[in-house]
Each structure stands twice: as structure tokens, then as C-alpha cells.
């Protein structure tokens, strides 16, 4: 019982330090990176006004603004709800696909690069926000992974045994005699 108390106490200290000190500063850094990305997009639009169409510009600008707004909320639960919404809503899938296609077809490489950097920021925010959850689940996840690897190996061995078992009727009689110490059956 005291061991459990110590483990919970250590995890609560970890949680306080991680969520109270590290995560806010990392999120702030990510926000600043997203603001810099948005400024880069605006400079690109100002310098290449005729090359970047308004649809591309506003699409990327809105995407970066969403990233800035969603940095603290990108967690495993958020990702799960978003995926469920995408799966259930074909209109949303079409809208997202159309927007991604606009980015892919952009004639300006910097537009695609800004979009990729924006995706990297949201990915890093997800990792930062979900890290503590993974640490808390590690006492459960690590044994599950170990068991799944062990079961996979066991199943593979059993399959090999069945393959050999199915080949036994094709053994030459001399080999069968060696294995079983049986006398050959007269023909």
C-alpha cells in the first residue's frame, strides 16, 4: 500500500512539473512559431500578390489561425473525436480533401512549405499534450505490448509446428523410423 502511495505521489509531482512548468512554455513556443509562420505567409502574399490567389492565402491563413487556437487542445481525445467526425461526415471529408488538393496544386512552393510547417507545429503540440497520458498508461501499455509480441511469436511457432505436422506424411520411411523407433510397415 505504501508503494502505491509513493508511486502516485511521484506521478503527481511529475504531473505538476510537466503540466505546470514545461507544457505551458512549450505551447507558448509553438504559438510563437505559428505566429511567425502566419507573418511569413503575409509577407509572401504582400511580395507575390499576383502569384498567390486569395483562396490559397485565406486557406493557409485560416489553417494557421486554427493551429494557434488549437495548440492547447490537441490531445488523444481531441484526435479521436475529430477522426470520428471525419468518418461519419462525408461532406467534411470532401471539404478537407478539396482544401488539401488546393494546397497540393499551389504553384508556389513556399505555400506548400508553410502548410507542412503548420502541420509540424500541430503534430508537436499533440505530442506535448499527450506525453503525460502516455506516461500514465505505460504501466498498462508496456505489458500489453510485451504480451502481444509474445503471443505473436507463439502463434508463429504454432503455425510452423502445424506446417511440419502437415509434412509428416511425406517423410521417407527411414526418417520416420529414426524419429519414432518404429519398424517399417511391410509393403
MARPA-224966 format. One line per field, with one value per residue (C-alpha): residue number from 1; residue in one letter; x, y, z. Coordinates in Angstrom, 1 decimal. Layout:
BEGIN
k: [NUM | ...]
r: [A | ...]
xx: [X | ...]
yy: [Y | ...]
zz: [Z | ...]
//
This chain:
BEGIN
k: [1 | 2 | 3 | 4 | 5 | 6 | 7 | 8 | 9 | 10 | 11 | 12 | 13 | 14 | 15 | 16 | 17 | 18 | 19 | 20 | 21 | 22 | 23 | 24 | 25 | 26 | 27 | 28 | 29 | 30 | 31 | 32 | 33 | 34 | 35 | 36 | 37 | 38 | 39 | 40 | 41 | 42 | 43 | 44 | 45 | 46 | 47 | 48 | 49 | 50 | 51 | 52 | 53 | 54 | 55 | 56 | 57 | 58 | 59 | 60 | 61 | 62 | 63 | 64 | 65 | 66 | 67 | 68 | 69 | 70 | 71 | 72 | 73 | 74 | 75 | 76 | 77 | 78 | 79 | 80 | 81 | 82 | 83 | 84 | 85 | 86 | 87 | 88 | 89 | 90 | 91 | 92 | 93 | 94 | 95 | 96 | 97 | 98 | 99 | 100 | 101 | 102 | 103 | 104 | 105 | 106 | 107 | 108 | 109 | 110 | 111 | 112 | 113 | 114 | 115 | 116 | 117 | 118 | 119 | 120 | 121 | 122 | 123 | 124 | 125 | 126 | 127 | 128 | 129 | 130 | 131 | 132 | 133 | 134 | 135 | 136 | 137 | 138 | 139 | 140 | 141 | 142 | 143 | 144 | 145 | 146 | 147 | 148 | 149 | 150 | 151 | 152 | 153 | 154 | 155 | 156 | 157 | 158 | 159 | 160 | 161 | 162 | 163 | 164 | 165 | 166 | 167 | 168 | 169 | 170 | 171 | 172 | 173 | 174 | 175 | 176 | 177 | 178 | 179 | 180 | 181 | 182 | 183 | 184 | 185 | 186 | 187]
r: [X | X | X | X | X | X | X | X | X | X | X | X | X | X | X | X | X | X | X | X | X | X | X | X | X | X | X | X | X | X | X | X | X | X | X | X | X | X | X | X | X | X | X | X | X | X | X | X | X | X | X | X | X | X | X | X | X | X | X | X | X | X | X | X | X | X | X | X | X | X | X | X | X | X | X | X | X | X | X | X | X | X | X | X | X | X | X | X | X | X | X | X | X | X | X | X | X | X | X | X | X | X | X | X | X | X | X | X | X | X | X | X | X | X | X | X | X | X | X | X | X | X | X | X | X | X | X | X | X | X | X | X | X | X | X | X | X | X | X | X | X | X | X | X | X | X | X | X | X | X | X | X | X | X | X | X | X | X | X | X | X | X | X | X | X | X | X | X | X | X | X | X | X | X | X | X | X | X | X | X | X | X | X | X | X | X | X]
xx: [0.0 | 2.8 | 4.5 | 1.3 | 1.2 | 4.8 | 4.2 | 1.1 | 3.0 | 5.9 | 3.5 | 1.7 | 5.0 | 5.8 | 2.4 | 2.7 | 6.2 | 5.3 | 1.8 | 2.5 | 6.0 | 7.2 | 4.0 | 2.9 | 6.3 | 6.4 | 2.9 | 3.9 | 7.0 | 4.7 | 2.3 | 5.2 | 6.3 | 2.8 | 2.6 | 5.9 | 4.6 | 1.5 | 3.7 | 5.8 | 2.6 | 1.5 | 4.9 | 4.7 | 1.3 | 2.5 | 5.6 | 3.8 | 0.3 | -0.4 | 1.1 | -0.8 | -4.5 | -6.8 | -8.2 | -4.8 | -3.9 | -7.0 | -7.0 | -3.4 | -4.1 | -7.2 | -5.3 | -2.5 | -5.1 | -6.8 | -3.4 | -2.8 | -6.2 | -6.0 | -2.5 | -3.6 | -6.5 | -4.7 | -4.8 | -5.6 | -9.3 | -9.5 | -7.9 | -10.4 | -13.4 | -12.0 | -11.5 | -15.0 | -16.4 | -14.4 | -15.6 | -19.2 | -19.4 | -18.8 | -19.3 | -16.5 | -14.2 | -14.9 | -14.3 | -11.0 | -9.9 | -10.7 | -8.7 | -5.7 | -5.9 | -5.8 | -2.6 | -1.0 | -1.8 | -0.3 | 2.2 | 4.3 | 6.5 | 6.5 | 2.7 | 3.2 | 6.1 | 4.1 | 1.4 | 3.8 | 5.4 | 1.9 | 1.2 | 4.5 | 3.5 | 0.2 | 1.9 | 4.4 | 1.5 | -0.2 | 3.0 | 3.5 | -0.1 | -0.3 | 3.1 | 1.9 | -1.1 | 1.3 | 3.5 | 0.4 | -0.6 | 2.9 | 2.4 | -0.5 | 0.7 | 4.2 | 2.9 | 0.3 | 2.9 | 5.1 | 2.2 | 1.2 | 4.8 | 5.0 | 1.7 | 2.7 | 5.9 | 3.9 | 1.4 | 4.2 | 5.8 | 2.5 | 1.9 | 5.4 | 4.6 | 1.4 | 3.3 | 5.8 | 2.9 | 1.2 | 4.5 | 5.0 | 3.0 | 5.6 | 8.6 | 10.6 | 10.1 | 13.7 | 13.3 | 10.1 | 11.9 | 14.6 | 12.1 | 9.7 | 11.8 | 9.1 | 9.8 | 8.8 | 5.4 | 5.7 | 4.5]
yy: [0.0 | 2.4 | 1.6 | 2.5 | 5.8 | 6.6 | 5.8 | 8.1 | 10.8 | 10.7 | 10.7 | 13.7 | 15.6 | 14.7 | 15.8 | 19.1 | 19.9 | 18.7 | 20.2 | 23.3 | 24.3 | 22.6 | 22.3 | 26.0 | 27.2 | 24.6 | 25.7 | 29.3 | 28.5 | 26.6 | 29.6 | 31.9 | 29.6 | 29.6 | 33.5 | 33.6 | 31.2 | 33.4 | 36.5 | 34.6 | 33.9 | 37.5 | 38.7 | 36.1 | 37.4 | 41.1 | 40.3 | 38.0 | 39.4 | 38.3 | 34.8 | 33.6 | 33.6 | 34.7 | 31.2 | 29.7 | 32.6 | 32.6 | 28.8 | 28.7 | 31.8 | 30.2 | 26.9 | 28.7 | 30.6 | 27.2 | 25.8 | 28.8 | 28.3 | 24.5 | 24.1 | 23.5 | 21.2 | 18.7 | 15.6 | 11.9 | 12.6 | 15.5 | 13.5 | 10.6 | 13.0 | 14.6 | 11.2 | 10.1 | 13.3 | 12.8 | 9.2 | 10.0 | 13.2 | 12.7 | 16.4 | 17.2 | 14.7 | 16.2 | 19.7 | 18.7 | 16.8 | 19.8 | 22.1 | 19.7 | 19.5 | 23.3 | 23.3 | 20.4 | 22.2 | 25.5 | 26.9 | 28.5 | 26.1 | 28.3 | 27.9 | 24.1 | 24.6 | 26.8 | 24.3 | 21.5 | 23.6 | 24.3 | 20.6 | 20.0 | 22.6 | 20.8 | 17.4 | 18.7 | 20.2 | 16.8 | 15.1 | 17.6 | 17.5 | 13.6 | 12.8 | 12.7 | 10.5 | 8.0 | 8.1 | 7.3 | 4.5 | 3.0 | 0.5 | -0.9 | -0.4 | -1.9 | -5.3 | -5.3 | -4.7 | -7.4 | -9.8 | -9.0 | -9.6 | -12.8 | -14.0 | -13.2 | -15.2 | -18.1 | -18.1 | -18.0 | -21.1 | -22.9 | -22.2 | -23.6 | -26.7 | -27.2 | -26.8 | -29.5 | -31.7 | -31.5 | -32.6 | -35.7 | -38.0 | -37.1 | -38.1 | -41.0 | -44.2 | -44.2 | -40.8 | -41.9 | -44.9 | -42.6 | -40.3 | -42.9 | -46.0 | -47.9 | -50.8 | -50.2 | -51.4 | -54.2 | -53.3]
zz: [0.0 | 0.8 | -2.5 | -4.3 | -2.4 | -3.3 | -7.0 | -7.0 | -5.2 | -7.7 | -10.6 | -9.1 | -8.8 | -12.4 | -13.5 | -11.6 | -13.1 | -16.6 | -16.9 | -14.8 | -16.0 | -19.2 | -21.2 | -20.9 | -22.1 | -24.9 | -26.0 | -25.9 | -28.1 | -30.6 | -30.6 | -31.4 | -34.2 | -35.6 | -35.4 | -37.2 | -39.9 | -40.3 | -40.7 | -43.3 | -45.2 | -45.0 | -46.3 | -49.1 | -50.1 | -49.9 | -52.0 | -54.5 | -54.6 | -58.1 | -57.7 | -54.7 | -55.3 | -52.4 | -52.0 | -51.2 | -49.0 | -46.9 | -46.7 | -45.2 | -43.1 | -41.6 | -41.1 | -39.2 | -37.1 | -36.3 | -35.2 | -32.9 | -31.4 | -31.1 | -29.7 | -26.1 | -27.1 | -29.4 | -27.3 | -27.9 | -27.1 | -29.5 | -32.2 | -31.6 | -31.8 | -34.9 | -36.6 | -35.7 | -37.1 | -40.3 | -40.6 | -40.0 | -42.1 | -45.8 | -46.5 | -44.1 | -45.8 | -49.2 | -47.8 | -46.3 | -49.4 | -51.6 | -49.3 | -49.3 | -53.1 | -53.4 | -51.3 | -53.3 | -56.6 | -55.5 | -57.9 | -55.1 | -53.2 | -50.1 | -49.8 | -49.6 | -47.2 | -44.9 | -44.8 | -44.0 | -41.2 | -39.8 | -39.8 | -38.0 | -35.3 | -34.7 | -34.6 | -32.0 | -29.9 | -30.0 | -28.8 | -26.0 | -24.8 | -25.0 | -23.4 | -19.8 | -20.8 | -22.4 | -19.2 | -17.1 | -19.3 | -19.6 | -16.7 | -18.7 | -22.2 | -21.8 | -20.5 | -23.2 | -25.9 | -24.3 | -24.3 | -27.9 | -29.1 | -27.1 | -28.4 | -32.0 | -31.5 | -30.0 | -32.8 | -35.4 | -33.7 | -33.6 | -37.3 | -38.0 | -36.0 | -38.0 | -41.2 | -40.1 | -38.8 | -42.2 | -43.8 | -41.7 | -44.1 | -46.7 | -44.6 | -46.0 | -44.0 | -42.9 | -41.3 | -39.7 | -38.2 | -36.8 | -35.2 | -33.8 | -33.4 | -35.3 | -37.6 | -41.2 | -42.3 | -44.8 | -48.3]
//
